Amino acid sequence: MSDAAFGAPTFNPDVGFNINVSADKKTFTAGFSGLVVSLVPGSAPIATCVFSFALPLSGADPGLEIPFFVSGYIFSPEGANGHLLFSVNDQSMVVDFPKNSDNDYVQQLNYKVGSASSFGLAFFS
């Protein structure tokens, strides 16, 4: 069993966001209310949204694998598609959503601890 523990977060306050670290500091849940990308007819054909936060990480031995799950909803009508990039420190995952997507999704990234003393998350959509 690992002694890995998450500390109090720092984050970008531009997006509706709340985070709860469990009492034993082994898990956390982050919720977003303003992480939305919308294309308006007649506007530029590309829109992006970026969000990031960091949690101090202590007691994690290098090589420890921490599963990280992201869930949300995608709606991309005919002629549009979407891409999400999830990055934890130096490890990233890209998820592609084709045109006509209209569904909930759950994605998992298994973060392998290196030498960093924090767990830095970034979302690009």
Secondary structure as GFF3:
##gff-version 3
##sequence-region A 1 125
A	DSSP	beta_strand	5	6	.	.	.	ID=ss1
A	DSSP	beta_strand	10	11	.	.	.	ID=ss2
A	DSSP	beta_strand	17	21	.	.	.	ID=ss3
A	DSSP	beta_strand	28	32	.	.	.	ID=ss4
A	DSSP	beta_strand	50	58	.	.	.	ID=ss5
A	DSSP	beta_strand	65	76	.	.	.	ID=ss6
A	DSSP	beta_strand	82	88	.	.	.	ID=ss7
A	DSSP	beta_strand	91	97	.	.	.	ID=ss8
A	DSSP	beta_strand	101	112	.	.	.	ID=ss9
A	DSSP	beta_strand	118	124	.	.	.	ID=ss10
###
